[in-house]
Amino acid sequence: MKSVCLVSGLLCFLIVTTQAQHPDWEGGHADGCTSITAGKAATADGSVITSHTDDSHRTRSWMDVTPAKKHPKGATTPMYKRVACDSFLMPTYSHIPIGEIPQVRETYQFLNTAYPSMNQYQLGIGESTFGGRDELQSDEGLIDCQRLCQLMLERCKTAREAIALAGELTAAYGWNDYGECLTIADKKEVWHFEIMGPSKGKVGSVWAAQRVPDNHISVNANASTIKKINLNNPDYFMASDNVFSVAAEQGWWQEGEEFRFCYVYAPKSRTSLAARRREWRVFTLLAPSLELDPNAENYPFSVKPDQPVTLSDLRSLFSDYYEGTPFDMTKDMVVTDDKGNSVISPLANPHLPYDMNKLFRINGGWGWRGERTIARWYTMYATIIQCRDWLPDEIGGVVWLAQDNVSTSIYIPVYCSVADLPQSYKTPGRPNGYTTGSAWWAFNRLGTLTSQRWGEMRYDVNEVWDQWQEELFSAQAFFEKQALEMHLKGEESDLNDYLTNYTLMWGDKVVHKAWELGDMLWTKYDEKF
């Protein structure tokens, strides 16, 4: 293993190149995106929560606020097909117009991340791809996952409205994507909505939705998790009219047999070790009393956490790479220290790109179709979304937004009513390539550098971000108290400025610090990597 660490050090410079070139599809499905959800009685402050890590090499790095708009009668809105495009400086997706659907007279403001994430009425969405049966994917439809997120946020105020709209639109205009789970939260509740195509050559969709109980948490980690569905209990289950008939037509299920949605429509996703291990890790860290088997195939759809979940808990989860468990990929990368003790090498890195995983065959299971951690070096951005019914919408809805790998990043608050984002967040890092004007590049550079000597550099980075993150989380109550006073006085213009300026200030502050930390690592460790 000493030789492994030595070679790792010699090949560190390859990481940037490898990260930029590896596609985000693994075994036919996107190798990314973890979403953790929590009902209002499962969180420390009563928030309903959804979340998302956009673990992808191809989605866009810029983001902005799309304002509410009014549209003329008869207006339409274009639909697009995502197509992988490697002709730019970095791999990304291009979007080809394929049709249009009727526009509504008024659309709501939303935070326009790669997967649009929250609107002005505290409707929030997370996402995780699970693929499903290839036979279901149809190119005849007009609506893909990113477009559906946008349509939901532009037109809906509640999770149930969003699910109903998704069913109506995809039935009429067709779903053209692979299997996706959207975790949809509003001020009262959170649902997991799993959708696939109707089968080759057809227009429509097949879907099911399950509500997370108010006192539970749940997770989707690139695998379908909805099992039995009870449509006689609409408070917890919804599904498309064809959910049983398509399965029967395809020969995947027949009447009289037990119907489990995930095994009927996405059986391969349940065998994914990368998905199951993340499910186990989330449930184990938040509900250790369950003593779940890390090698099990099935876990509950949702569980009650042992303690109310906090923002700090979720940040820790999204930074997790199984450290201290048998699945920590760095545990066997040992060297002998100056005292003759065997220790994990400071070069041991849980964020090795796939080419190095294959080269070293780490832990026997890492690589193309084996393990993967929650924290990933190719995350584009991450969100933790709070929806709170005891506050006015302008203040109650907040997207905690981080750039790049969460384990070397920090979440800033973006309230759902803010008018703008910092310029660096709106500056494309793709397809134009490296630029110091992009927030994403600031954190991507920092994360890549930190991985070169993870055993030491991460402490330098955490020393700054941990303190700042705690400051932000701790200051939230006081900041929002001031905002609420403005709202109660009817000072809506001042309130909007107050919320927007807070986001702008913290966004600029963390991006500046990310560049500064990167420079510090270059100089402090210039002869050690």
N, C-alpha and C positions, 0 to 999 in steps of 0.2 A: 504493500500500500504506500510505502514511502516513494516508490517510483511513480505511482499515480499522482501524488501531490507534486512531485517535481515536474512531471510532464504538464500537469495543470498549470503550473506557474509559467512554463515556457510557452504554453498555448493561449495564455490569457488574452493576448491581443486579438485572437480570432473571434472572441465573443461578440464584439460589436457587429462584425461582418455576418456571423452565423445568425444572430438574432434578426438582422435585417432581411435575410434571404429565406429563412424557413417559412413555408406556407402555414396557414392556420387551420388546415384541414387534416384530420387524423382519422384514418380508417373510414373516410367518407364524411366525417362530421367535424364540426368546428371544435378544436381543442381549447375550449375556453368557456368562461362565464359561470360564475357561482352567484347564486342569489339566496340570501337568508331573509326570512320573513318572521314577523312577530305580531301577535294580536295585542290589543290594548291592555289586557290584564296580565300580559307576560313581560311588560317592560317596566322599568323603574319609575317612569314619569307618566305612564298611561298613553304614550305614543303608539300609534299603529305604524309598523315599519316594514318597508321593503328595501331591497338593495341590489347591487349589481357590480360585478367586476367584468369589464369589457376586455376579455382576454383574447386578443386578436392582433394579427400583424397587418390586417388589411382595412380596418375601419378608420375613419378620419380622426385626426387628432384635434381639430379645431371644434369649437362650440360657441353658441351664442344664445341670445334670448329672442325668440320669435314673438312679436307682439300680437295682441288680439286684432282681428281685422273684420271688416264688413265687406260682403261680396254681392255683386249684382245678381238679380234673378237670372237663372239659366247658366251661371258660371260653372266651370268644371275645374277639377284639380288633377294634375298629371300623376300617373303611376309609372314606376321604373322597375327595371330588372337589374339586380346587382350582378356584375360580371368581374371576375378577378382580372386585374390589369397590372402587368409587371413592366410596362414601358416607361414608367416614371422613375425618379431617382430612388424611390422605395416602393415596395409592393403595396397596393391599395385596391380598392374597388372602384370601378367606374359604374355609372348609372345610366342605363339606356332607356329612353322613354318607350313604353310599350302600350300605352293607352291612357284613358282618363275616366274619371267617375264624376257624378254630379257634386258640386260644392254646396255647402250649406250657407245660409245668409250671413251667419256670424261665427267666427272661429275664435277660440280662447288663446290667451298667451301661454307659451310653454318654454321650458328649458330645452333647447335644441342640441342635445348631445347626439352622438352617433346613433344611439337608440334613444329617442326623445323620452325624457325621464319624469317631468312633473309639470302640471299646469297651474293656473292661478287659483283653482278651486281645490287644491290639495289632492288631486288625483295623481298618484305616483306609480311608476312602472319599473320593474326590474326584468331581466331576461336571461335565459339560458337555453342553448340549443341542445336537443337530444336526438335529432335525426329521424328516427322512426323507420318504418319499412320503406325501402327505395321505391317499391311499386306504387306508393301513394303520391309521390311527388308529381305534380302536373305543371307543364309549361303553359297550359291554356289560361291560367288565372292571371289577374292583374296585381294582386296585393301580396307584398312580402312583409317580413317582420318589422323592418324599420318603418315602412309606410303605415302599417297597422298601428304601431305605437303612436305615430304622429296623429293619425285619424282619431284614435281614442282620446288623446289629450286635447285635440282641437274641438271635439264635439261633446265630451262627456264630463260629468261632475262626480260620478260615483263608480265604484268598481263594477257593480251589477249593470249599470248602464253601459259601461265599456265592454263588458262581455257580451251583452245583448247586441250591441252595435257590431262587434266583431263577427258574431254569428250571422247577422243580416247581410253585412257587406261581403263577407267571404262566400256566403251562399249565392249571392247575386253576381259577384264579379270574380270570384275564385281566388284561392290561396295558391301561390306559385313557389312557396319556400318549402324547406324540409321541416321536420318536426321541431316546434319551439314551445318553450314554457315561458309565459309572461306572468310575473308575480305582481298583481295589481292591488294597490292599497288606496283606501280613502280614509276619511276621518273616523270611520266606525269599524272597518273590517279589512281583511286582506285575503285575496283569493289566488290560487294557482290555476292558470288557464293554459291547457295544453292543446295545441292545434297542429294538424297535418293536412295534406292534400286529400282529395277525394278518390284518387287513383289516376293513372296515366290517361291523358286525353280528355279528362273531364273538368268541368268548372264547378267549384264548390269547395267544401272543407269538411273535415271530421274533427270534432273537438269535445273536450270535457273540462269541467272546472270544479274545483273543490275548495271550500272555504277553510282557512286555518282557524280553529277554535280560539276564542279571545284570550284564553290563558295558555296558549301553546306557541311554540316556535316551529318553523319548518325550513327546509332547504331544498333547492334544486341545483344539482351539480352535473349538468349534461346527461341526465337520465330521466326518463318518465317515471314519476312517483305515484300517480293516481292509480289506485287499484280498483276495489269494488266501488261502484257508483250507485247511489240510491236516489233515483229521480223522484221518488215519492217524498223526499225531504229536500225541497228546493231552498231551504235556508242554508244548506251545506253543499248541495250538488246541482250542477247544471250540465247539459250536454246537447250536442246537435241532434236533430231529429233522426239522422242516419247513423248514429253511433253504433247501433246493433246491426243494422241491415248491411252496411258495407263490410263489416267483419264476417257476416254470414255469407255474403256473395263471394268473398275472396276465399272462403274456406278456412278462416282463422278461428272461427268459433261457430258453434251451433246451439240452437235453443235447448235448454236443459243443462248445458254445461255452466260451470262457474265462469263469470265474465270479470276479468281483471284488465282494466284498460291498458296498463303498461305492458302486459304480456301479450295482449292481442295486437296492439299497434306498434309497440317499440320493444320487442323482446331482447334484442341485442344490447340495448342500453342498460338493461338490468344486469348484464354480465360484465359491464365495464368496471374494472378495478379502480380506474381513475375517478369514476363517479362515486362508487360505493364508499371508497376510503374517505372522501370529503364529507359525505353524509355522516359517516361514523364519527369523524373528527368534530364536526359541528355539534352533533347531539351529545357526544361524550364530554366536550368542554362545557356545555351549558347544562347538561343533565347527567353528571357523572354517576349519580346513584343508580342509573339504569344498567350500568355495567354491560354495555353492548359489546358484542363480539366484533372485532375489527375485520374479520373475514366473512361475515355474514353476507348473504345476497340481498336480503330484504330488511329494511328498517321501517318503523312506523312512518306514516305520512307526516305526522307531526308529533311533538312531545311537549310535556310541561317542563319548563326549566326549573332547576333546583332553586335558583334565586332569580329575582327580576332582572331582566337583561338591560344593560346600560350601553350608551354609545361607546364607552371605553372597551366593553366586552366585544362589541362588534368590530371595532378597529383592530383589536388583538386577533380576532378570528381571521380577518382578511389579511393579516400579516403573517399568518401561521404557515409553517412548512414542516410540521410534525417533529419539531425539535424535542429531544428527550424521549422519543418513542422508538420502537423497533423499526419504524418506517422513515426515520430521519436519514436522508441519503448521505449526510456527511459523517455519520457515526463511525464508519470504518476507514475514513481517510485520516489515518493517524501518523504521527511522527514522534520521535524521541526528543524531549526538551532538554535544556541544559542540565537538569537534575536527573536525567535518565528515565523520566517518566513518559509513558505513552499518552499522548494528548492528541486531540483533534487538531489537524493542521490549520493554521490561520488562512491557508489557501483553500481549505475545504468550502465548497460553495453550493448551497441548495438551489441555486438558480442557474445551473449549467444548461447551456442550450443542448438541443437534441443530439447534435453530432458528437459532442463530448460524452453524453450519456452512452451512446453506442460504442464509442471508442473505449471507454473504461468499463462498460457493462456493470455499472454501479448497482449493488444490491440485487442484481439479477432481474429486477422487474422494471427498472426505470427505462424510459425511452419511448419509442413510438406508440406502443399499445399497452404499456404497463402503468406504473404509478404516475401521479402528478399531485402537487401540493395545492393548497388554496392560493397562497401568494405565488405569483408568476412574474417572471422578468418581462414577458411580452404583454402585460396588461396595458391597455391604452389609457383608461381612466376607470375610476370606481366611484360608486355612489352609496350612501346610506341615507334613506329618505324617511323623514318624520312627518306624520300626518296627525294633527291634534285638534279635537273638536271643541276644546274649551277656549281656543283662541280664534280671533278673526282670521280668515283665510290668508290675508296678507302676511301675517306673522306665523300662523300655525304650520304652514307648509314650508319645510326647509330641506334642501338637498345638500348633504355633506359631500363635497366633491374633492376627490384626490386625483392626481395625475400619475400615470405609469405604475410601477410596482408598489403596492401599498406598503410593503415592508421597508421601503426607503422613502416614503412619502408622507404627506399630512393632509387631512381633510379640512377644507374651508367651508363656511356656511354660505349657501346661496338661497335666499328666501324666494318663495315662488312668485312674489310680486316685483322683484328687482327689475330695473329698466335696462340693465347692461351688465356685461362682464368685463374684466380687465382686458386690455388690448392683446396681451400675450396669450390669453385663452382663446381669442378669436383668430389668432394668426396660424395658418396652416403649417404643420410640421411635415405633412405629406400632401401632395406629391412633390413639393418643392425641395425636400431634403433638409439637411441640417441648417438651422438658423437660430441665432441667439434671441430672436424676437418671439420665439414660441415657448409657451409655458411647458408644453409636453416635452420638448427637447431638453429643457432645464432639468426636469426630473428623470428623463430617460438617461441622460448623461450621468447624473448623480447615481442612479441605480446601477448602471453598468460599471462605473468606477468602483462602487462599494462592493460589488461582487468579486472584484479581482483579489481582494484580501478580506473576505467576509468576516473572518474570525476576529479581526481587529477594527476594520473600518466601520462596521455597523454600529459600534459603540460610539464612535465620533458623531455619526449621523443621528442616532437615537438620542444622544445627549441634548441635541437641539430640538428635534421634532417632538419628543415625548413631553418636554416642558411646554412647548408652544401649544401642542394639542390639548393638554390638560388645561392650559389657560383658556383656550377657546371653549372647551366643554364647560368649564366652571363659570365662565363669564356669560354663558347663554341666558341664564335666568335673569340676571340684572339687565342685560342688554334688551331683552324682550319686555321687561317691565317698563323700561323707558319708551319702547315702541308702542306698547299698549296704551300708555298714557296719552301719546299723540293721537292714537286712533279714537280714544274716548272723547278727546277734545275736538274731533273732527278735522284734525290737521293732516289730511291725507297726503297732500303734496309734500309736506315736511317728512311724513312717515316714509314715503317712497324714497326720498333722498337719503334719509337716515339708513334705511335697509340697504339701498344700492351702494352707498358710500362705504358701508361696512364690508361688503363683499369686495369692492374695488380695492380697499385698503389692504385687507388680508390677502387677496390674490396677488397683488403687487409685492407684498412683503414676503410671502413664502417663495415666490419665483426668484426674487432677488437673492434670498438666502440659499436657495438650491444652487444657483450659479456660484455663490460664494463658497458653499460647502464643497462643491466639485473642485474648485481651485485649491481649497485647503488640502483635499485628499491628494491631488497631484503633487503638491509640494511636500507634505508630511511623509508620504510613502514613495517618493520618487525613485528610490533604489530598491524597493521591496516588491515591485510588480512590473 
